[in-house]
Amino acid sequence: MPGDNWPNPPSARPAMPQIPESVVGLDLALREQLAYYARRHPEHAALADEFGTLLDDAENPFLRSRLAGHFTGSAWLVSADGARVLLTHHRKLNRWLQLGGHADGERDLAKVALTEAEEESGMTGLVLEDGAVLFDIDKHWIPERPDVPGHWHYDARYVVRAVGSEAFAISEESLALAWREVTDVANAAIETPDGDDSLPRMARRWLAR
C-alpha cells in the first residue's frame, strides 16, 4: 500500500510542536526593544539588526551551546544616587567588566541581567530601571579556553539600581568587586584592553541621560 515504506505512516507521525505564545511574546518584545534602541542610538543600528538576525537563527541563540555565538544579559548596576557603578574583576577574563552572564535558555534578557546582578553581587534590593528598556548592546569576542572554543557574545545591557544596602559578596565568578565613580569610568580611568570602549561608552551614556 502507499506509504508502507515510511518508518512511520504520515498520519502517525507526531505533529510539529507549537511554539508557546510566551516565547513569541518575549521574542517580539526583544525585537521592539532593539528597534527602539536603534532609533535612539543610530550609530548602533547595524548591530541591532545583527542581534535581530541572531534571534531568527534556527539554533537556539539563548543557549551557550550555540558555539558560533549566543545572547547574554548584563547589568549596568548603579548606586541609589546613580553616581557609582558596581564592576567585577572577572575571574576567567581577568578584566574589569559590568556584571552579567549567559541566558541559559531564558529569553527575557532583562531578567537575565537582574538575576546575574543578584547572583554575582550577593545583593538584595536590586530593581530594573526604565521598564527594562535596553541601555546598551555589545558584540564581543570571548577567547578560547581549554573546554570551550572562542565565540561571540551578543550582550544586552539593562540598568539595574541598588535601592537597599550596597554591601556585596564576591562570588566564584569574580576576583573582586568594586564600586567605581561613573565619572572615572567615563574618563576611561579603568583598564580597557584591546581598545574596548564598552565601559566608558556606557558611563558617558549614563551621565548624559
Rosetta blueprint (number, residue, H / E / L):
1 M L
2 P L
3 G L
4 D L
5 N L
6 W L
7 P L
8 N L
9 P L
10 P H
11 S H
12 A H
13 R L
14 P L
15 A L
16 M L
17 P L
18 Q L
19 I L
20 P L
21 E H
22 S H
23 V H
24 V H
25 G H
26 L H
27 D H
28 L H
29 A H
30 L H
31 R H
32 E H
33 Q H
34 L H
35 A H
36 Y H
37 Y H
38 A H
39 R H
40 R H
41 H L
42 P H
43 E H
44 H H
45 A H
46 A H
47 L H
48 A H
49 D H
50 E H
51 F H
52 G H
53 T H
54 L H
55 L H
56 D L
57 D L
58 A L
59 E L
60 N L
61 P L
62 F L
63 L L
64 R L
65 S L
66 R L
67 L L
68 A L
69 G E
70 H E
71 F E
72 T E
73 G E
74 S E
75 A E
76 W E
77 L E
78 V E
79 S L
80 A L
81 D L
82 G L
83 A L
84 R E
85 V E
86 L E
87 L E
88 T E
89 H E
90 H E
91 R L
92 K L
93 L L
94 N L
95 R E
96 W E
97 L E
98 Q E
99 L E
100 G E
101 G E
102 H E
103 A L
104 D L
105 G L
106 E L
107 R L
108 D L
109 L H
110 A H
111 K H
112 V H
113 A H
114 L H
115 T H
116 E H
117 A H
118 E H
119 E H
120 E H
121 S H
122 G L
123 M L
124 T L
125 G L
126 L E
127 V E
128 L E
129 E L
130 D H
131 G H
132 A H
133 V L
134 L L
135 F L
136 D E
137 I E
138 D E
139 K E
140 H E
141 W E
142 I E
143 P L
144 E L
145 R E
146 P L
147 D L
148 V E
149 P L
150 G L
151 H E
152 W E
153 H E
154 Y E
155 D E
156 A E
157 R E
158 Y E
159 V E
160 V E
161 R E
162 A E
163 V L
164 G L
165 S L
166 E L
167 A L
168 F L
169 A L
170 I L
171 S L
172 E L
173 E L
174 S E
175 L E
176 A E
177 L E
178 A E
179 W E
180 R E
181 E E
182 V H
183 T H
184 D H
185 V H
186 A H
187 N L
188 A L
189 A L
190 I L
191 E L
192 T L
193 P H
194 D H
195 G H
196 D L
197 D L
198 S H
199 L H
200 P H
201 R H
202 M H
203 A H
204 R H
205 R H
206 W H
207 L H
208 A L
209 R L
